[in-house]
Each structure stands twice: as structure tokens, then as C-alpha cells.
Amino acid sequence: MTSLFPETEGASGTEAELEALERRVQSLIGHVRGLRAANEALRRELAAAQERNRMLGDRVVEAKARIDALVAKLPETAQ
């Protein structure tokens, strides 16, 4: 019979396969935890970037209003 875990070939059968499976599961758990942490960090960065973008958009609107007000105060030129 072919083993599901080739790295355990020649070892004491089921016990070695279970140990190999345990190592793989532990490794998978570590990867999942790392990915969750990275995902959470990216979510925080995205939220901060979105807030910054909103604030910059507000500043653009305010600047446009000030420029429009200044342009309205300019004297009209004679042709």
C-alpha cells in the first residue's frame, strides 16, 4: 500500500504518518495565523488610506471653492 505521506516511508507506519500529519497541520495553522495577521494589517492600512483620501478630497473641494471665490472677485477685463 502506498503511504499518503512519502516522508514517512520506512518508519513505523501509522504512528509516523500521524506525526507527519500533525506537523503539516501545525504548519498550516501557522500559515493561517500569519495570513490572518497580514490581512488585518492590510485592512487597517486600507482604512487609513481611505480616510486620507477622503480628507484630501475634502481639501480639494475647499480649495476649489476658495479659487472660485477669488476668480469671482477679479475685475472683468475690457475688450
Buried (B, 14 or more C-beta within 10 A) or exposed (E): EEBEBEEBEEBEEEEBBEBBEEEEEEEEEEEEEEEEEEEEEEEEEEEEEEEEEEEEEEEEEEEEEEEEEEEEEEEEEEE
